[in-house]
Amino acid sequence: KVLFQSERIVILVTPLYFKKLWTMFELCLFLTVHSASQLSFQPTLLCKFSAAVFPVAYFGCAAYLLIGMFWPSAPTWLLLVLGLLPSLVFNLYYVYIVRRMTRELRAIRAEA
């Protein structure tokens, strides 16, 4: 009933998604009533990426502000490291996630 009343469906996809009978049934049922333009696939790695990025960014900003506030004569290199290190970690992890997500999407397209 819910699939018939829904306007869109967003599917969080892993390579295992297309191998399960229930998920294929759900997808086919939705497509019998709606067009494919109302279907959206999202890789699950984006969720992992968001959960990992926010703590790193928060730690970097908090450390930068706290050291600057409580230790006004802090060496410039220390403030630069605390400001740039979280950014570096974020960027490296972002590249890793995008490459892995691209591989997952290729595997999903190959199976479909």
HUTAQUI-V846834 format. One record per residue. OMEGA is omega in whole degrees, 0 to 359 (999 if undefined). NEAR is the number of other C-alpha atoms within 8 Angstrom. D_FIRST is the distance of its C-alpha to the first C-alpha in Angstrom with 1 decimal. Layout:
# HUTAQUI-V846834
[[OMEGA:NEAR:D_FIRST] [OMEGA:NEAR:D_FIRST]]
This chain:
# HUTAQUI-V846834
[[182:4:0.0] [180:5:3.8] [180:7:5.5] [183:7:5.3] [182:6:6.4] [177:7:8.8] [180:6:12.3] [173:7:13.7] [176:8:13.5] [183:8:16.6] [175:8:17.4] [192:8:20.4] [166:10:22.3] [177:9:25.1] [180:8:27.0] [187:7:25.2] [186:9:21.7] [180:11:22.2] [182:6:23.7] [182:8:20.8] [183:7:18.7] [182:6:15.5] [177:9:15.7] [177:11:16.7] [180:8:13.7] [180:8:11.4] [180:8:13.7] [179:8:14.0] [179:9:10.4] [183:10:10.4] [175:9:13.8] [183:7:13.1] [185:7:11.3] [177:8:13.3] [181:8:17.0] [179:6:18.6] [179:5:20.1] [182:9:16.8] [181:10:17.0] [177:9:19.4] [176:8:21.1] [177:9:23.1] [181:11:25.6] [180:9:25.7] [179:8:29.4] [177:9:29.0] [179:7:27.8] [180:8:30.9] [181:11:33.1] [181:8:32.1] [181:8:32.6] [186:8:36.0] [186:9:37.3] [177:8:37.1] [180:8:39.3] [180:11:41.9] [180:11:42.1] [180:8:42.3] [180:9:45.0] [180:12:47.1] [181:10:47.0] [180:8:47.7] [180:9:50.6] [181:11:52.0] [182:8:52.0] [179:9:53.3] [178:11:56.1] [182:11:57.1] [186:7:57.1] [179:6:58.9] [185:8:61.2] [181:7:62.3] [180:5:64.8] [179:9:62.3] [181:6:63.2] [181:6:61.5] [180:6:60.5] [179:8:58.6] [177:12:56.6] [179:8:56.0] [181:8:54.8] [177:12:52.4] [184:11:51.1] [183:8:50.9] [178:9:49.9] [178:12:46.3] [178:9:46.0] [178:8:47.4] [179:9:45.0] [183:11:42.1] [178:8:43.1] [179:8:43.8] [178:9:40.5] [178:9:38.7] [179:8:40.5] [182:8:39.6] [181:11:35.9] [178:8:35.9] [180:8:37.7] [179:8:35.5] [178:10:32.3] [177:8:34.0] [179:8:34.6] [181:11:31.1] [176:9:29.8] [179:8:32.4] [180:9:31.4] [179:11:27.7] [179:7:28.8] [180:6:31.2] [185:6:28.5] [999:5:26.0]]
